Amino acid sequence: MAVTTSVCLTPFGDWLQDVSGFTRNHYDRIGHLMQGFGPAIIARELLLARRR
């Protein structure tokens, strides 16, 4: 089965592009942000729980 859409052609990416007025779809940047931000929050919570 083939994929018919790419990461750039997502409804959320299109909506974000329309709302922000960007000429480029920045959906991939949101993904990269969450790939770094999510694990950082988890690591912080684990470190704080270890200190207690």
C-alpha positions, 0 to 999 in steps of 0.5 A: 500500500502506498502513502498518498500524503507526505509530512508536508501535506497534512491538514494541521500543517496547511492550517498552520500555514494559513493562520501564520501567513508563512509561505512554507509549511513548517509542520516538520519543525513542530515534529522536530520540536516535539522530538526534543521537548518531549524527552526533555520533559520526561527526563526532568520529571524522572530526575525530580522524582529521584531527588525526592 
